[in-house]
Amino acid sequence: MKAPRRTRPRYWRGAVLAVAGLYFITPLLSSFVFTVHVPNQGLTFEAYSGILSADGFTESLFLSLSLAAATIALALLLVVPALVAVRLGPPRLRAVVEIVCMMPLVVPPIALVTGIATVLRWGPDHFSRTPLYQTFLAVQNESFPVVLVLAYTVLALPFVHRSLDAGLRAVDVPTLVEAARNCGASRLQVIVSVILPNLRSSLAGASFLTLALVLGEYTVASLLGFRPFAVWIVSVSGAEARMSVAVSLLSLLITWALLLILSRAGTGPSAPASAGAIPAGAAGAAAIPAAASATPAVGASALPAATTPAAAPIPVPGKE
């Protein structure tokens, strides 16, 4: 019998991690030193203490977070049903949906915003005397520009599609849908109570990628004349360089905090919280999605056995 081989410690892993850590941490430390050290004055935290009182900080940050929430909701509302339908439909549709969702990676943002600006000019040029003119004005409202939500949704489609597609590849969608439908669940209940609990990690990843995209996007918002958080940072950098760097560091901290929140939400229990809102049979199917996905195929005749009462015991001679 051969003796087990001793695993040699691989010091190069620690060296690689150390180099990567220095590569990422050194610019952040340099930026922090730049914000707190003023020549001939020493250490000062005026760049941080004046952020909350800066003109436009609260409004721009709240606007960016609101746009991010709306973009995440719209992107998931579009992509989740489409990918579930593709999993249940002909396989050739997967390539079509993937190509459509990957198109924003090919089209530059400057070309996208040029097309959006051209369409928005149709309002006063061609629809000024029609009810559609009010729609053109409403989507450009500065308090909440819906046009930015639509543009950000298009830009986020590749990231949302990749994240959700990877999650759906690990789930036996046809089996879960068939089991839930045979138990009496509607199509909406199948998606909300059966499919979505199995995609928590993928949903959290897609939400974080969309959030990071919206908080850091500058081109579309700037050229359309709006002032979310990224545009506000650039506008402040000309007059208050240290404050703009301090705000950038704080935005990184906010993004990391939201990442931790989304990651914890994605690693929570997969059982649905509102099982009482669906039929009893569907609730049972939703509560054990992993077991259903592990079975080869669930037929209609196999499901009633789980919901029918237990059979009476067979009497044994001599013990009646």
HULINDA-V857183 format. One record per residue. N is the residue number from 1. PHI is phi in whole degrees, 0 to 359 (NA if undefined). D_FIRST is the distance of its C-alpha to the first C-alpha in Angstrom with 2 decimals. Layout:
# HULINDA-V857183
n={N & N}
phi={PHI & PHI}
d_first={D_FIRST & D_FIRST}
This chain:
# HULINDA-V857183
n={1 & 2 & 3 & 4 & 5 & 6 & 7 & 8 & 9 & 10 & 11 & 12 & 13 & 14 & 15 & 16 & 17 & 18 & 19 & 20 & 21 & 22 & 23 & 24 & 25 & 26 & 27 & 28 & 29 & 30 & 31 & 32 & 33 & 34 & 35 & 36 & 37 & 38 & 39 & 40 & 41 & 42 & 43 & 44 & 45 & 46 & 47 & 48 & 49 & 50 & 51 & 52 & 53 & 54 & 55 & 56 & 57 & 58 & 59 & 60 & 61 & 62 & 63 & 64 & 65 & 66 & 67 & 68 & 69 & 70 & 71 & 72 & 73 & 74 & 75 & 76 & 77 & 78 & 79 & 80 & 81 & 82 & 83 & 84 & 85 & 86 & 87 & 88 & 89 & 90 & 91 & 92 & 93 & 94 & 95 & 96 & 97 & 98 & 99 & 100 & 101 & 102 & 103 & 104 & 105 & 106 & 107 & 108 & 109 & 110 & 111 & 112 & 113 & 114 & 115 & 116 & 117 & 118 & 119 & 120 & 121 & 122 & 123 & 124 & 125 & 126 & 127 & 128 & 129 & 130 & 131 & 132 & 133 & 134 & 135 & 136 & 137 & 138 & 139 & 140 & 141 & 142 & 143 & 144 & 145 & 146 & 147 & 148 & 149 & 150 & 151 & 152 & 153 & 154 & 155 & 156 & 157 & 158 & 159 & 160 & 161 & 162 & 163 & 164 & 165 & 166 & 167 & 168 & 169 & 170 & 171 & 172 & 173 & 174 & 175 & 176 & 177 & 178 & 179 & 180 & 181 & 182 & 183 & 184 & 185 & 186 & 187 & 188 & 189 & 190 & 191 & 192 & 193 & 194 & 195 & 196 & 197 & 198 & 199 & 200 & 201 & 202 & 203 & 204 & 205 & 206 & 207 & 208 & 209 & 210 & 211 & 212 & 213 & 214 & 215 & 216 & 217 & 218 & 219 & 220 & 221 & 222 & 223 & 224 & 225 & 226 & 227 & 228 & 229 & 230 & 231 & 232 & 233 & 234 & 235 & 236 & 237 & 238 & 239 & 240 & 241 & 242 & 243 & 244 & 245 & 246 & 247 & 248 & 249 & 250 & 251 & 252 & 253 & 254 & 255 & 256 & 257 & 258 & 259 & 260 & 261 & 262 & 263 & 264 & 265 & 266 & 267 & 268 & 269 & 270 & 271 & 272 & 273 & 274 & 275 & 276 & 277 & 278 & 279 & 280 & 281 & 282 & 283 & 284 & 285 & 286 & 287 & 288 & 289 & 290 & 291 & 292 & 293 & 294 & 295 & 296 & 297 & 298 & 299 & 300 & 301 & 302 & 303 & 304 & 305 & 306 & 307 & 308 & 309 & 310 & 311 & 312 & 313 & 314 & 315 & 316 & 317 & 318 & 319 & 320}
phi={NA & 283 & 287 & 298 & 288 & 278 & 278 & 282 & 295 & 263 & 288 & 293 & 295 & 296 & 294 & 296 & 296 & 295 & 296 & 296 & 296 & 296 & 297 & 270 & 278 & 302 & 298 & 292 & 295 & 297 & 295 & 295 & 298 & 296 & 282 & 253 & 248 & 246 & 303 & 68 & 235 & 86 & 279 & 208 & 247 & 295 & 296 & 271 & 291 & 265 & 290 & 297 & 270 & 292 & 290 & 92 & 294 & 297 & 296 & 291 & 294 & 296 & 296 & 295 & 294 & 294 & 296 & 295 & 298 & 294 & 294 & 298 & 298 & 292 & 296 & 293 & 295 & 275 & 276 & 299 & 298 & 295 & 290 & 294 & 296 & 293 & 295 & 269 & 262 & 296 & 297 & 292 & 287 & 297 & 295 & 295 & 295 & 295 & 295 & 297 & 287 & 274 & 303 & 300 & 287 & 271 & 278 & 294 & 302 & 294 & 291 & 297 & 290 & 294 & 294 & 296 & 296 & 295 & 292 & 295 & 286 & 293 & 303 & 289 & 276 & 236 & 240 & 294 & 253 & 237 & 298 & 293 & 297 & 294 & 294 & 298 & 287 & 292 & 288 & 253 & 297 & 293 & 292 & 205 & 286 & 295 & 298 & 291 & 298 & 295 & 293 & 293 & 297 & 296 & 293 & 273 & 304 & 301 & 289 & 294 & 297 & 298 & 294 & 288 & 295 & 295 & 290 & 289 & 294 & 270 & 240 & 276 & 298 & 302 & 293 & 297 & 294 & 296 & 296 & 292 & 294 & 292 & 275 & 103 & 280 & 281 & 295 & 295 & 293 & 298 & 291 & 286 & 259 & 241 & 282 & 299 & 300 & 276 & 243 & 298 & 295 & 293 & 296 & 295 & 295 & 295 & 294 & 293 & 298 & 293 & 299 & 297 & 295 & 291 & 293 & 257 & 284 & 237 & 297 & 297 & 295 & 292 & 288 & 274 & 90 & 257 & 228 & 283 & 297 & 296 & 291 & 295 & 298 & 293 & 292 & 280 & 298 & 292 & 264 & 232 & 295 & 293 & 293 & 296 & 293 & 297 & 295 & 297 & 296 & 294 & 295 & 295 & 296 & 297 & 296 & 296 & 297 & 295 & 298 & 297 & 296 & 293 & 293 & 292 & 293 & 282 & 256 & 285 & 296 & 273 & 286 & 291 & 281 & 245 & 290 & 289 & 278 & 239 & 302 & 299 & 295 & 292 & 296 & 294 & 292 & 285 & 285 & 233 & 295 & 293 & 291 & 292 & 288 & 278 & 281 & 292 & 198 & 258 & 268 & 289 & 281 & 274 & 281 & 302 & 298 & 282 & 251 & 279 & 295 & 294 & 290 & 292 & 293 & 281 & 292 & 258 & 302 & 90 & 235 & 283}
d_first={0.00 & 3.76 & 6.49 & 9.17 & 12.01 & 15.19 & 18.15 & 21.09 & 24.39 & 26.68 & 30.02 & 31.82 & 31.79 & 33.82 & 36.07 & 36.79 & 37.59 & 39.82 & 41.71 & 42.19 & 43.40 & 45.88 & 47.05 & 47.99 & 49.08 & 51.24 & 53.90 & 54.10 & 54.61 & 57.18 & 59.03 & 59.06 & 60.43 & 63.07 & 64.23 & 64.56 & 65.75 & 69.32 & 70.66 & 73.24 & 72.54 & 69.01 & 66.82 & 68.37 & 67.13 & 70.22 & 68.28 & 66.32 & 69.14 & 71.40 & 69.07 & 70.10 & 73.76 & 73.49 & 75.65 & 73.72 & 70.27 & 70.14 & 71.74 & 69.48 & 66.26 & 67.35 & 68.34 & 64.97 & 63.09 & 65.44 & 64.97 & 61.19 & 61.29 & 63.59 & 61.54 & 58.29 & 60.05 & 61.70 & 58.62 & 56.47 & 59.36 & 59.52 & 55.89 & 54.24 & 56.52 & 56.43 & 52.64 & 52.45 & 55.15 & 53.35 & 50.15 & 52.30 & 54.48 & 54.08 & 51.14 & 53.53 & 55.16 & 52.07 & 52.77 & 56.42 & 55.69 & 53.12 & 55.61 & 58.35 & 56.23 & 55.05 & 58.62 & 59.28 & 56.66 & 58.81 & 62.22 & 62.93 & 64.16 & 67.43 & 68.14 & 67.36 & 69.69 & 72.40 & 72.33 & 72.45 & 75.41 & 77.23 & 76.85 & 78.01 & 81.15 & 82.10 & 83.14 & 86.26 & 86.94 & 86.84 & 86.36 & 88.65 & 90.99 & 88.38 & 86.29 & 83.17 & 84.43 & 83.61 & 80.04 & 79.73 & 80.98 & 78.70 & 75.44 & 76.52 & 77.28 & 76.30 & 75.25 & 72.56 & 72.45 & 71.03 & 70.97 & 68.21 & 66.14 & 66.52 & 65.66 & 62.60 & 61.38 & 61.53 & 59.65 & 56.93 & 56.34 & 53.51 & 51.49 & 52.14 & 51.33 & 47.98 & 46.89 & 47.99 & 46.76 & 43.20 & 43.48 & 44.95 & 42.20 & 39.78 & 42.23 & 43.15 & 46.87 & 48.32 & 46.51 & 47.59 & 51.14 & 51.45 & 50.19 & 52.57 & 55.51 & 55.10 & 55.19 & 58.53 & 57.75 & 59.96 & 58.79 & 59.40 & 57.49 & 54.54 & 54.34 & 55.04 & 53.09 & 50.23 & 49.56 & 50.31 & 48.01 & 45.06 & 46.26 & 46.68 & 44.36 & 45.92 & 49.40 & 48.73 & 47.50 & 50.50 & 52.85 & 51.60 & 51.85 & 55.37 & 56.32 & 55.22 & 57.12 & 60.32 & 60.30 & 59.89 & 62.04 & 65.16 & 66.54 & 67.65 & 69.13 & 70.92 & 72.53 & 73.65 & 75.29 & 73.23 & 71.85 & 68.46 & 66.17 & 65.00 & 68.58 & 69.80 & 67.32 & 68.57 & 72.18 & 71.76 & 69.95 & 73.22 & 75.01 & 72.18 & 69.27 & 67.48 & 67.96 & 66.58 & 63.39 & 63.14 & 63.56 & 60.84 & 58.41 & 59.44 & 58.98 & 55.38 & 54.88 & 56.54 & 54.36 & 51.16 & 52.46 & 53.22 & 49.76 & 48.22 & 50.58 & 49.77 & 46.01 & 46.28 & 48.44 & 45.87 & 43.00 & 45.11 & 44.77 & 45.25 & 47.42 & 51.09 & 53.46 & 56.42 & 55.10 & 58.44 & 60.21 & 58.66 & 58.78 & 56.55 & 54.53 & 54.08 & 53.08 & 50.30 & 49.13 & 49.31 & 47.43 & 44.32 & 44.20 & 40.44 & 40.17 & 42.89 & 41.26 & 38.01 & 39.90 & 40.65 & 44.43 & 46.74 & 49.80 & 53.10 & 52.50 & 49.26 & 50.81 & 53.59 & 51.10 & 50.02 & 53.66 & 55.20 & 55.44 & 52.98 & 53.99 & 55.64 & 53.50 & 53.96 & 55.88 & 54.19 & 56.50 & 57.42 & 56.56 & 59.45}
